[in-house]
Amino acid sequence: MQPATITIEAAAKAISSILDALDRDPTDPAAVALRAALRRKGTEIAGAGDGITLQNVHELVCGVGDDRNERRAAELDAAWRVLPGWQA
């Protein structure tokens, strides 16, 4: 059985949904589970090997330059800091 192909759009949509939930209440007890989901999704992206990189998804979800959402970037940086190949 082959792993499902991950598209950058699907990965960004999933991560955006998780970050939207964290936006509503970052202190909610469910926030721990949401942050774990960010790590799992990052691991899935990193292991996909089909041209999608964590950096590509990070930029799509968080923006770049003046459009960068620093809160979202900080959440992803914290969740992905342990992943191979991730550099904040």
TARACOR-V683228 format. One record per residue. N is the residue number from 1. PSI is psi in whole degrees, 0 to 359 (999 if undefined). NEAR is the number of other C-alpha atoms within 8 Angstrom. Layout:
{{N PSI NEAR} {N PSI NEAR}}
This chain:
{{1 128 2} {2 146 3} {3 150 4} {4 143 4} {5 136 6} {6 131 10} {7 152 7} {8 324 9} {9 317 6} {10 319 8} {11 315 12} {12 321 12} {13 316 9} {14 315 8} {15 321 11} {16 321 9} {17 318 8} {18 315 11} {19 326 10} {20 319 8} {21 321 9} {22 329 10} {23 321 7} {24 318 6} {25 91 8} {26 350 7} {27 357 5} {28 141 6} {29 334 6} {30 346 6} {31 326 11} {32 316 7} {33 322 8} {34 320 11} {35 324 10} {36 323 9} {37 323 9} {38 319 13} {39 315 11} {40 316 8} {41 320 10} {42 319 11} {43 319 9} {44 316 8} {45 313 13} {46 327 13} {47 357 6} {48 321 10} {49 24 7} {50 36 6} {51 350 5} {52 132 13} {53 159 8} {54 321 10} {55 318 7} {56 312 9} {57 318 12} {58 313 12} {59 323 9} {60 319 8} {61 321 11} {62 345 11} {63 176 10} {64 162 8} {65 225 5} {66 339 4} {67 3 6} {68 131 9} {69 102 9} {70 326 7} {71 314 6} {72 318 10} {73 319 11} {74 319 8} {75 313 10} {76 318 10} {77 317 9} {78 319 7} {79 325 11} {80 359 11} {81 335 9} {82 355 6} {83 138 10} {84 135 5} {85 355 5} {86 129 10} {87 117 4} {88 999 4}}
